[in-house]
Amino acid sequence: MSQFLGKLSNNQDVLSVTLENSKGLKVTAMNYGACLLKILVPDRNGNPCDVLLGFGALTSYEDNASCHGAIVGRNANRIGGAKVTIAGKEYLLAKNDKGNNNLHSGPIRWSQRFWEIEEEGKNSVTFSLDSPDLEQGLPGNMKVRVTYTLSEENALAIHYDVISDAETICNITNHSYFNLNGAGNGNILDHEVWIDADAFTPSDVALIPTGEIRSVEGTPMDFRTPKRIGKDLHADYEPLILAGGYDHNYVLKNQGKLAKVASAYAGSTGISMDVMTDLPGLQMYTGNFLKDEGKNGVSYGHYDGVAFETQFYPDAVHHEIFPQPLIHAKERFTSTTCYVFATRK
């Protein structure tokens, strides 16, 4: 059942819900932003390890510029020029990134909204949100439902269910940062990562995709064979230099079906995490500019967490060859992403 978590600076109450299974995995989320707050995974010695970065103070989530644990919509990632044409009409968006672009839907974010706890049980919780027409500059009254479900197989599933009364953008993600060493226990450069992608979408100096789909073959972007994040992160390769590390969209091969697309493993704890999704893209962001006061009084710095944001490609609305994140009026959009945890002895 939901529990009182605390108060925001405006004295509003915040509620949390904790899901748990018989394997010792516990996940806590809250109705403010539908944010994930904790993911406790037993390490190889059976000790609970919180692998999710976040804040120690509840009021820090009121800003949350880094989007810790947050549901990001209506459009995750970037839109070049902060404008988009939908059904023949141009919509101007907030310019909140690199001077001229829109990032994560602008300053009016779903992470700063209260979501309704629509359904809850021991193993799942559904949060819902009504996003009014022209919120974030985009058309359509949109009803959003996000369900977190924790299985006995240690899978945390995130299911999105969206409907709008007008054609609009629907590109929603969860922006959690993971550190499988434990949140606050150093950086993620030792994490061994695998990504099932033969190509990625390179970006310009403002991190807006150029429209090219480039092979990872022979580049530092290639994770088809598992390797440490830190192995090539500082390589002399323009996409990495421009982004300050990995902050790139990978072109997935799942063909719209729920499939394993990536994995990460930390040898220090023995904890591994598989990423499954039915979405066409995966943005791996290695926390290149993290600078937050985190849990337990620990400050987070660059590369202290890694995000695996399942998504439609950034700036897809300006590149016809990319899968398009548009839904028609009264067309129901559903999608599922899973983070599956395990421990190696």
N, C-alpha and C positions, 0 to 999 in steps of 0.2 A: 504494500500500500504506500501511497505517497506520504512523505514526511516533510515537516517544516524544516527548511534548510537555513534560512536567515532572511535578512532584509537588505534591500538595495538602499542607496543613499537617499532616495525619495520616500523611504519607509514602506515600500511595497514588499509583501511577503513573496518568497520564492520557495517552491516545493521541489523535492527530489524524489526519484524513484530508483530503487536498486534491484537489479535482476541478478539471480545467482543460479548456478547448477550444482550438481552433486560432485563435480570434479574440482571444486574450489575456485572457479572463475566467478568474479563479481564485476558487474558493470553498473555505474551510477550515472544517471542523466537528470537534467532539471528542466522545468517548464520555461525558464528564461532562456530564449534562444534555442530551445530543444537541444542544448549543448550536452555533450558527453563530458563528465567530470573526472571519472576514475575508471580504469580497467585493471583489475587486480588478477594477475596470472601467477600460479605457483611456479617458482623457478625449479632448477634441477634438485634442490635440496628440500623442496616442499614449502619454501617460504613465500608468502604473498609478495608480489612485485608489481607496483603500479607503473605500467608501461606507457601511460598517457600524460603528456605535458599539460599543464594548466596553471591556474592561479591559486594562491593560498587564500586570498581575500575575495569574498563573493563580489564585492563592489568593483573589483578589477575587471569583471566580465562586462561591465557597463560600457567600457571602451573597446577592449578586446580587438585592437587593430590587427593582431596576428591571427585572429579567427580561431583561437584554441577551442577544439571540440565542437565547433559550430556547424550548423546547417547553413550553407551558403546558397542563396537564390535571390531573384529569379534566374540570374545568370552568373554562374561561377566563372572565375578567370577573367580574361581581358576582352574588351571590345575596342578596336582601334578607332580613334577619332570621336569616341563617345557618342556615336549615333548609329541608328539602324533603320532600315526600311522594312516595314511589315505590311503586307497587303497593299503595297503601293504608296504608303504614307510614311514619311520620315519622322522618327522620334529622336529627340535630343536627350542624352543621358548626362549624368553628373561626370565632370572631368576630375577624377580623383587619383590619377596615376600618371606619372611621367609628364604632367602638365596638360596632356591633351586626350588621355584615354580613360576608359571606364574599367575599374577593377572590382570584381566581386559585387557588382550591382551598385556601387557608389556608397556614400556615407549613410544612407538609410538602409540599414541591414536587418535581415531577419534575426540575426543573433542578438539584436536589441529589442526584440518584440517578445511579449508573453504569449506562449502557445497554450492552448487548452489541452489538458490531459483527458483525452477522449475515452481511452480504454486502458486498463492496466491489469496485469496479473503477475504471477511469480516469475514468468519467463519472458514477458513482453510488455511493452508500453507503446501506445499510439498518441502522438502529439498532433494537433491540427491548428491550422492558421488560415485566416481569411486575408488575402492580399488584395486590396482594392484597386480598381482601374486606375492606371497611371502611377501607381506606386513604383518608385524607382524609374519613372519615366516610360514604363512599358504598358501596353494596352491590356485590357481584360480584367474582370473580377476573377480572381484565382482562388480556388480552394485547395489547400495543400495538407496532405496527411503523411507523417513520417512515423514508421513503426520500427522500433528496435526490438529484436528477438534474440534471446540467448539460448542456444541448443545444448543438449548433452554432449554433443561432439565439439564443444568449445568454439562454435561459430557465432559471432555477433553479426546478425543480418540487419541491414538497414534497407527498408522497403519504402519507396516513394510512390505516392498515389496523388495525381494532380489532375484537375479539370479547370478549364477557363471558359468564360462566355464569349471570348474573342480570340482570334489568332494572335499568338504571342510567343515569346521565347520561354522555353522550359529547359534549363540546364542547371540542375541542382546537385550539390555534392556535400559531403561531410569533410570538414577541414581539420581533422585531428592530426596532431603531431605525435609520433611514436618514438620511444627510446626503449629498446628491449633490454638494455642494461638496467633500466629503471629510470623514471623521470628524475632529472637532476644528477644522475650518476655519469657525468662526463658527456662526451659527444657521441655521434652515431657513425663516425668514420670507420669504425671496425665492423659495422654491420655488413654481413654478406647478403647481397641482393641479387635476385634474378628477375628479369622482366621478359615476358614472351612477346617481343616486338622486334620486327625486322627493320622498322623505320621510325623516325620521329619528325616533328615539324619545327625546323629551325626558325628563330625569331630575329628581329632587328634590334637595334640598340635600345628601343623602348619595350622590348620583350613581346612585340606583336608579331605573330607568325607572318612569314614572307609569302606563304602560299605553297612553298616547296614541301614535298614529302621526300625526305632524304634517308637513304639507307644508313643503318648503324654500322654496317660492315667496315672494319678497319678504322673505326673512330672510338674515342673514349665514351661514346654514348651506348656502346654495345654491352648489354647485360644478359645476353642470351645464354652465356655461361656464367654461373654465379661468381661474383667478385666483390671485394670490399668497396664500399662507397668511396673511401678515401684514396683508392688506388690511382684513379685518374682524375679526381675532382679538380686538381690544380694544373691539369695538362694545358699545354699551349695550343688550345683549340678555341676558335672564336666563340661558338655558342656558350661554352663554359666561362670564358672570360667576361662576356657581356652580362651573364646572369650571376656571376660571382659564385658559381657552383652549378649544381643541377637544379633547374627550374624549367622543365621541358615536358612537353606533351608527347607521349609514346602512342604510336598507331597500333592498336591491338588487333588480334586476329580471331577474336571470339565470334565474329559474324552475328552479333546481336543476341547471343545465347550466354547464359550464366556459365562462366568458366574461370578456372584459375589463370590469372594473368601475371601475377608477381608474387614474390616471397621475400622475406627478410629473416635473418638469423643472427643472434648475438651469442658468441661463444662463452661470454662471461657468466651468463645466467642459464644458458641452454634453451632459452625461449625463442621459438620461431613463430612467424605470422605469415599466412598465405592471404593473398588478396584475390577475391573473386568478383566479377562484375559482368553485366550484360551490356554495358556502355562501350562506346567505340574508342575512348581515349583514357589515358592514365597520366596525370601530371605528377611526376616525382619532384618534390621540392625539399631540398636538404637544409632548410632553415638558414639560408645564407645571410639573412639580416635579422635573425631573432635577437631581441634584447628586451626581456621581460623579467619581472619579479615573479618567480614561480612558486610552486608548492614548497612547504616546509622551509621557507626563507631562502631558498636557493635561487640565484639569478641565472636565467638562461641566456646563453650567448650563441654566436654563430655555430651552426651545425650540431646543436644540442638536441634536435629532433628532426624526424623525416616524415613528410606527409605523402600519402599516396591518394591523390584526389581523382576519383573516377568521374568521367565527364564526357561531354562533347568537346571537340577541339576548341582551343581559344580562338576568338575572332572568326568563328566558322561562318557567321552571317555575311562576311565579306569575301568568302572563298567558296565558290560553288562546288568545287571538287571535294570539300570536306562534308562529312555527314552533318545535316542541318538540325539545330535544336529548336525547331518550330513545331508548335502543336496548333491544330485548327480549333475553332470554336466548338465547345462541348465534346471534344475528343479527349478521352481519358488517357493520360500518360502514366505508365507504371515502370518501375525499374528497381533492381535489387543489387546491392553491393554487400559482400560479406568479408569480415576479417576473421580468419580461423587461426586459433592459437594452439600451440603444442609445445611440449618440453622434451628436449633430448637429454638423456642421462650422460 
